[in-house]
Amino acid sequence: MPDRERDLRTRAVHAGTKLEGAAAQQVVPPVHVSAVGYFDSADDLDRSLDGQDFVYGRINSQNTALLEDAIAELESAEAAVSYSTGMAALKAVFEAQAFKQKDRVVIAADGYGASRALFKALAAERGVELHALKLDEPDAHLKLRELRPKLVLAESITNPLLAVPDVQQLAAACKKVGARLAVDATFASPVLQRPLELGADYSIQSTTKWINGHSDALGGTVAGAHALIEPLKKARILSGALLGPFEAWLTLRGLRTLPVRMRAHCEHARIVAERLSASSLFDRVIYPGAEDYPNRELSRAMLQGGLGGGLVSFEIKGADRRACFRFLESVRIAKPAPSLGDVSTFVMHAASASARRMTPEERQVAGIGENLIRVSVGLEDPEEIAHDLLQAVEQAVSVQ
Ligand SMILES: *Cc1c(COP(=O)(O)O)cnc(C)c1O
């Protein structure tokens, strides 16, 4: 029956699903919004349900697969898997481990507070011991060899104190004791560090940050060898924590400019750190690319091209939480937004935001004080950013 003779209900459902005469290849992939596909052959359908094709959006979807190819490429990985958020990626890595009761897991003591809270809850559920260590300390690899953990979660650059651990040394220690090393490389992004090249087993990204770069989609990825990524893909079919097609599309669009943006963010952050360091308003200005960074030699070795990343943290002299909140309200160019990696400059009060889910004792051990601010340096004029931050600090401390 010719299409035009079909019932309007049938035509309403089938019209406009294919473009006639469009033979040109499109530069940008379409957003594949269809959650479901079908085949003429039942055998093809049968095979596709194991994930070979794109028959059901929770099993596998086109935009997600394209993003995963791109992430694997950037991470120098055999494969990658994507998730609805960075937290879902972290959870998936923990859950993929064959832990026995009393097995040990190590996490960075000064890492992202939400990761710590998540691992604490998951460890309690599985009867596993969670140990928090400062993984950037010179004897961290010796402590790992003593503890003999099954899984270690490090951060490429810790959130928010910007400590840089020796991933190569941690990886060697993990190999010795049969532990898997996962590195949350969100802060460095694959431009500054590809943990798999340094011996890590998993590289985890919250793509919400630098990779997307425009704060318009949440997402997370895990990259690694086929043997470690395939079980994660299988588990994701059941957990349902897949990234949606439009989010994957936006993330892939952002990823195209990641290397160029990252270089500019690093250059701007270096200038901002220099201007702030010249002021007497701070107890400490922390920037992994600064010459006075405590372990500059290591940060140079761990972060490609000796770059320092797009984040700068500082402690405002004599400031309490109120003064820091006044700072957040006094910036004019920067935005007091609890995230990072955007084209705009974001400022954040660490103790009440990224370290919010840590206990006061955990924050104290980590060295996260009430006067600590983290800046994600944007693509605005770096001199204007520095000026904005300095005027806001002056305003914040002038009221007593
Ligand atoms: C933001 C962040 C996460 C969590 O990612 P979401 O996409 O927000 O779930 C994990 N690790 C680090 C270092 C982060 O900055």
Ligand as a Chemical Component Dictionary entry (heavy atoms), coordinates in Angstrom:
data_LIG
# 
_chem_comp.id                   LIG 
_chem_comp.type                 NON-POLYMER 
_chem_comp.pdbx_formal_charge   0 
_chem_comp.three_letter_code    LIG 
# 
loop_
_chem_comp_atom.comp_id 
_chem_comp_atom.atom_id 
_chem_comp_atom.alt_atom_id 
_chem_comp_atom.type_symbol 
_chem_comp_atom.charge 
_chem_comp_atom.model_Cartn_x 
_chem_comp_atom.model_Cartn_y 
_chem_comp_atom.model_Cartn_z 
_chem_comp_atom.pdbx_ordinal 
LIG C1 C1 C 0 32.648 16.790 40.144 1  
LIG C2 C2 C 0 33.584 15.712 40.483 2  
LIG C3 C3 C 0 33.137 14.393 40.602 3  
LIG C4 C4 C 0 31.694 14.019 40.460 4  
LIG O1 O1 O 0 31.236 14.228 39.164 5  
LIG P1 P1 P 0 29.688 14.506 38.828 6  
LIG O2 O2 O 0 29.699 14.572 37.342 7  
LIG O3 O3 O 0 29.312 15.789 39.513 8  
LIG O4 O4 O 0 28.913 13.369 39.361 9  
LIG C5 C5 C 0 34.074 13.419 40.890 10 
LIG N1 N1 N 0 35.374 13.713 41.056 11 
LIG C6 C6 C 0 35.840 14.965 40.948 12 
LIG C7 C7 C 0 37.294 15.224 41.142 13 
LIG C8 C8 C 0 34.965 16.013 40.666 14 
LIG O5 O5 O 0 35.421 17.263 40.575 15 
# 
loop_
_chem_comp_bond.comp_id 
_chem_comp_bond.atom_id_1 
_chem_comp_bond.atom_id_2 
_chem_comp_bond.value_order 
_chem_comp_bond.pdbx_ordinal 
LIG C1 C2 SING 1  
LIG C2 C3 SING 2  
LIG C2 C8 DOUB 3  
LIG C3 C4 SING 4  
LIG C3 C5 DOUB 5  
LIG C4 O1 SING 6  
LIG O1 P1 SING 7  
LIG P1 O2 DOUB 8  
LIG P1 O3 SING 9  
LIG P1 O4 SING 10 
LIG C5 N1 SING 11 
LIG N1 C6 DOUB 12 
LIG C6 C7 SING 13 
LIG C6 C8 SING 14 
LIG C8 O5 SING 15 
# 
